[in-house]
Amino acid sequence: MRQSQLFTKTRRNAPADEVAKNAELLIRAGFVHKEMAGVYSYLPLGLRTLNKIVEVIREEMNAVGGQELIMTALQDKELWSRTDRWDDEKVDNWFKTEFKSGGQTGLAITHEEPLTRIMSEYVSSYRDLPIFAYQFQNKFRNELRAKSGIMRGKEFLMKDMYSFAQDDAQHQELYAKARTAYVKTFERLGLGAHTYVTFASGGIFSPFSEEFQTISDSGEDTIYVDEEKKLAVNKEVLSDENLATLGLSRERLVEKKAIEVGNIFHLGTRFSEPLGLSYTDEEGKRRPVLMGCYGIGPSRIMGTIVEVFADEKGIVWPEAVAPFRLHLVALGKKGDDVTRYADELYDELSAHGASVLYDDRDLRAGEKFADSDLIGIPWRVIVGKDAAGSDLFEVVERASGETAKKTREEVLALATGRAA
């Protein structure tokens, strides 16, 4: 992509009412546009990054046998009433509206109910189980605390996966697979070293759920970390009894602020029984299906990455999720030898399928470098008079600031992710 053709522009300042670092930087860099508190549009650079996060998650869910679908945002009042989750006294963050033909509907806060009903039409025998099913879809929650940028929105993208099993042994096998897939997902997204499996309140079906908490000073949660075991407990379950159950020692725990980027928990028969999801076992008896739920917020992860890695100059994207791998910066004027040379290099990189944002704008070098730092692409390749004469390019790594001279072949390898 040529930066001169990108309709978004960088900004010196974010909206005055924006207090979250992730939103300030994403708005200034042209990744998102704030529509209202807790509601953001994803612009071309932002959508590229969000889609890369989604693709990593999708690959890991597919690897454990997940089947992708997409369900409706509009929800059936009667269905949610059967599980006692429609009443505002029970669930207070619905967005609800009226049909012109009469009756109410709501915008989905989660999807246990509709997927359980779908499964009741396809699951009848033990031979139909187990099942992993998941989707990526915008969720809507009437949040009162919408001050964390894209990390806590009223409208946000969620990957929610649900498991359906015959019995506890089969459910625990699926649950363990999902946990492993989540750990691998955060490692691939660049957050592995900062993210801990964290025990939290589990509700009525299990003493604990498991959250995936990423250490950050901007986090809303307080967790207590055993750094050697790579485990943590949420403040809500910090007690000597729970620590003994988990095999953790209070003396080894370190208090940290963290952002919840994912969670997995047991549902038991909470939804299968009221919604009639059952199967016939090998002995011909009808039994309720056991369920689990596994959530990750791709948009929340995007904001978390900004919070964790950004520096005083701007965003720093890990390679796996950056909108482009390489930022090609030409320091010439339109029509001069340097710009013609940079154009040729860009055409060559594009012909090889390289992932490149080309800053071909007619601006001063300082402005281009400042924008490049703000946007946060992992590698910057500078084309100036020296490069045009020597075929050696100055390459700057965004994360470390280290500079090196690289050949055309090395730049190509860098831009395509292949060895030189």
N, C-alpha and C positions, 0 to 999 in steps of 0.2 A: 504494500500500500504506500502510495506517495502521500506524505504529510500535507502537501499543498492541496490535495483533494479531500482531505479529511474535514468534514464540516465542523467538528468540534475544535475548540481552541482552549489552550490553557488559560487559567485565571490567576491573578495575583492573590485574590481573597475569596474565601467561601462565604455563603450567606451568613449574615450577622447572628442569626438565631441557631446556627449549627455549632454544637459543642463537642461532638465526637471527632476524634482525630481521624478515624477511618473515613468518615463522610467528608470532612474538610478536604483531605488530600484527594479523594476520589472525585469530588466535584471540581476542585482546582485543576486536576489533571485531565478532566473531560471524560471520565469513565461513567459517571452517573449524573442524573439530574434530579434534584429534589422537587417533588410535586407538592408535598405537604409533610407535616411531621410524621415520620415513620413510613413514608411512601416514596419510593425512588424508581425512576426509569433507568434502564441500562442502555448506555450509548454504545457506539460501535466498539471502542476499545474495551469497555466494561463487559459487553456481551461476549467478546472473544475470550476474556478471562473466565467469566462465569461458565461458558460452555466447556472450557478445558477442565475446570473443576468437576463439572457434571460428568464428563467423559471418564475421568479417573474413577469416580464413584461407580459409574455404570459398569466399567470393566471388572471391578472387584465384586459387585453384586452378581454379575453374570457368572463369574468364576466359581461361586458357591451354589450355582443352580437357580439364581433368581430369574423370574420371568417378568418382563416389563409390560405394564399396561398404563392406561391413564383413565382416571375416573372423573366424574363431573364435579365442578365447583359448587353448583346448586344442590342443596341437600333436601331430603324428604323429611319433613317434620315428624310424620308418623313413625318413621324408622328410628329416629333419635329419641322419640318419646318412649319407645319400647325398652331402651336401655337407660332411661331416666337421665338423659343428658341434653334435653332440649330446654328445660326450664331454666330461666336466667338465675334463679336462686341456686341452682346446682352448677351451672357453667355460665360464668358472667362475661365472657368475651366474644359472644356471637355478634356477627353482623347479620341482621334479619330484615326481610322486606316482604311485601305483599304482592301476590299475583293479581293482575287486573281481573282475572276470572274468579278470584276468591282464594283464600288460603294463604299460609305463610311458607316461606322458604328461607334458608340461611346459606351463607357462604362458608364453605368447609373450613373447619378449624383443624381437622384430622380426618382419617378415613377408615377407622376400624369398622364402623357400622355398615357403610355401603359395600366394602369388600367382603365382609362376613356374609351379607345377603347374596352377593354374587356367587361366593363359594358354595352356598347352600344349594345352588342349582347344578353344581358340577361335582360335588363330593357326596358320594353315597356309600362307598365301600372302603375298607382299609387299603384296598389296592390303589385308591386315588390319592393316598397320602404317602410321604410328606409333600408339602408345597411351600416354596418361597415365592411371593409375588410382591412387586414394588412398582413405584411410580415416581416421577418428578412432576410436581405441580405447585402452583401458587396456592398458599394457604392465607386465610384472612383471620386475624385476631384483633379484637378491639382493645389494644394495649393502652393502658394509662401511662406507662413509662416508655415513651418512644423517643428517648434521648441518646441512644447508643448508635446512631447512624444505621447502616444496613445490618448491624448485628441484632437488632430487635425492632422488627417492623410490624406495621399493621397489615401489610401485604408482603409476602416473602416466599422465596422458592424453597421447597422442602423435598427431600427424598425420604419417603416413608415406605418401609418394607415390613411385611407381616409374614409370619410362619404359621403353618397349620400342621399339626402332628397328631398321631394316634394316641400316644401316651407320654408320660413324663420322660422316659428314656429317649424316645425319638425327639421330643422337644428339646431336651438338653443337648443332644447332638447338633441340632440346627442352631441353637443358641450359641454354642461354642464356635461353630463355623462363622456365624455372623460377627462374633467378637474378634476373631482372628482377621476377618476381612476388614473390619474397622481399623484395627491397628495398622494393617498394611496400607489402607487408604490414607491415613494421616501421615505415614512415612513417605508415601509417594507425593503427597501434596506439600512436603517440606516442613510439616509441623510435628513430625515424629518425636524429635528430641525435646519438644516443649509440651507434649500432650501426655496426660496420665489417665489410665483407667481409674475411675473414682467411684467408690461405693457410696450410694445415696439411698434415700428412703425408697422402699420397694412396693409399698401398698399392701393389699390384703393377700396376695398370692405368693409373695416371696419377701423375706426380710430385707432384701436389698435389690435395687436396680443398679445399673452401671452406667455412669456418665463418662464422657470423654472430655476432659477439661484441659484447656490450653493456658499455660501460665502467661499472665499479662497483668500489668498494673491497672489496666482499664477494665478488668473483669468485674462482674457483679457478684460472683460467688467467692466464698472463702473456703479453701480446701487445706487439708493437712497431708503433706507428701512424705512418703518413705522413698527417698531418692534412689536407694540401693535396690529395693524391690520393684521400683517403677510403678508403685500403687499409691492411691490416696483415698482419703475419706472426706466426704462433704461435711461441713460444720454441723449440718442438721442431724447427722448420725454419730457424731463424735461422743462416744461414751466408752468406759472401760469394758463393759460387757460386749459391745460391738467390736472393739479392737481385739479382744480375746478371741471372739468368733472368727475374725479375719486373720488372725495370726500376726497382728501388727502391734508394735510397742510405741506407747505414747512418747517415750524419750527420743525416739528416732524420727518423729514427725516434725516437719517444718511448715509453718503457716505461709500460705501463698494466696494471692488473688488470681482468679482464673475465669476464663470464658468457656461456657459449656458449648461445645461444637457438635456433639452427638450424644445419643443415649440408646440403651437397649434395656428392655425389661420384659418380664413375664406377664402375660395376660390371663393365663389359665383358661377358665370357661366363662370369664366375665361377659363376653359378647356372644360366644357360640350358644350358650344356653338360652338367653332371652330371644335370640334371633333364629333359633332352630337349626343350627349347624351341627349335624351329627353324622355318624357313619356306622355301618354294620361291621363288627369285628369278625375274626375267623370262626368264632363260635356262634355267629348269628345274632349277637346282642347289639342293641343300639347304644352308642356311647357318644358323649359330646367331644368335639374336636378341641384340642389344646392349642392355644395361640401364643405368639410372641410378637413384639413390636420393636422396630429398629429404625431410628430416625437420625438423619444428618441434614443440616441446613447448608446447601451450597452457597447461598448469598451470605449467611453468617460466617462461613469459612473464609469467603473473600474479604470481608471486613476484618476478621481476626488476623489474617495474613498481613494486612496493612498495619494493624496495631502492633504486631509482634516484630516485624522486620523494618518498618519505616525508620528513616533517620532524619536529621535536620534538613536534608536537601529534598526529601520527598519519599515516594514509594520505592520499595525494593522487592520485586517479584521473584520467587523461586522459578527456576526454568520450567518446571512442569505446568505452571499456570499462567505464565507471562503471555500477554497478548501477541507478542512477537519475541523471537529469540534474540534478534539483533536489531540495533538501531543504527542505521547508516546515516552519517551526518556529513553533508557536503559543505565545505567552507568557501566555495566560490560564488561568483555572481552569475546570474542567468546568462547563458551563452558563452561563458569563458571556458578555457581549457580544463580547469579543475571540475567544473560542473559537467562538462561533456564526459570526462573520465569517470566521474561518479555515476552518471547515467548509464554508461556502458557496464560498469560493475553491477549496478542494480539490475540491469536487464539480464546479465549473466546469472546472478544469484536467483532471480525469478525463474529463469529457464530451468534451473535445477530444483525447483520446488522449495527454495529456501524461505524461511519465515523471517521477513524483513519489513520494518517500517523505515521508509526512506525520507529523511528530512531534506527536501529539495527546495525549501522556502528561501526567499531572498531576505534573510535576517542576519544580524551580527552573530559572530561565533558565540559570544557570551550568552545571548538569548537562547540559542540552540542548545548549548550545554545545560543551561538551567532547566529548560523544558525536558531535556533528556533525563536529567536527574529526577525531576518531578514525576515523569511517567514511569520510570523504574524498570525499563527493559534490561535484561541481564547483561548484555554486552553492547558497547558502543564502538563503532568503527568509524574513525575520522578520516575523511578524504580531503587533504589539503594539497598545497603545492609540492611538498616532499613526496607524498604518496604518488602523485601523478608522474613524478620523475623517476621514482625508484621501484614502484610496484610493491612497496612495503607499507603497511598500514598500522597506525597507532590504534590499539584496541584497549578499551578501558572496561574492567569488570565492575559493574554497578555495586555489588555487595561489598567488595573490599576496597575499591578505588584503585586497585593495582593496574598499572599500564605496561603493555608489552608491544613489541613490533611483530607483526605476523604477515606472512606471504598471502598472495591471492588464494592459493589452495587451502591454506589454514583458515582463512576467513570463510571460504565456502563450506569447509567442514564444520566450522563453528555455527554457521547459519542454518545448516541442515541437520545438525546433531549427529553427523557421521564422523568417523575417524579420518584424519587428514592422510 
